[in-house]
């Protein structure tokens, strides 16, 4: 179950909530003064995310366990590992998307700028505004290109005047390296765009609500090499403004774009044949691909896994 939960279903759920009038972009309810006493050894500049002994279960099934890592500001962190090892499950912990799965249970500690993301005072809807997500398959709304970008700012009340919305739309599309391609057809349906353009549109839509973090779940898996290159260039360009966490099965992509890499693997229960994901190690990408600390990582990045 770790990596097989349908992205479209998740996106549909969140979109439906917004369309039904839920306060999808409500006023902030993340109290940044909430401190944690559970995390040790933080550097002078605290990480954006700090996970300690994080684990996720679905009912009685433990999907992933023993995840302790720091995600650093304005860096790209890549999650790699075989299917079913919990990469996507952990990624979804970072903006509480797993809350939408009734049977899910998250244990351990996960801090965002020092705030416990799972504290009862924290509004998960506000979490998802600050921590945006781009899914594996492009999922533009059945609206115009303009309305796709303007949707979040309209719902949140960020921009009530047309001039302000126009500026947000243009700025977001420019940041997504899409403005020059679509500026003359903003009122056309987003569904008529190419796959690569749709994915960049989804990135622009996430940027439009001024997030702090972008989570990307295999954003290039459905794209051709040219579109993939465009997305990778975009990630490198915008990491000075956003912290990015990406799940990828493409080892070369992780090596090209990320600053640090986390390798996940699976442990098989010999009695039940169930598989639980574990974090093997996390380090700078250069070290992970040239001199990893764990033999399992070396076997995976050199193609000798299993």
Secondary structure, DSSP 4 states (H G I P E B T S, - for coil): -TTTS-HHHHHHHHHHHHHTT--TTPSP---TT---SS-----SS--SEEEEEEEEEETTEEEEEEEEEEE-TT-EEEEEESTTSSHHHHHHHTTTGGGGSTTEEEEEEEEETTEETTSTTS-HHHHHHHEEEE-SS----SSBHHHHHHHHHHHHTS--SHHHHHHHHHHHHHHTT-HHHHTT-TTSBGGGS-HHHHHHHHHHHHHTT--SEEEEESTTTTS-HHHHHHHHHHHHHHTTTSEEEEE-S-HHHHHHH-SEEEEEEEEE-TTT--EEEEEEEEEEHHHHHHS-SSHHHHHHHTT---
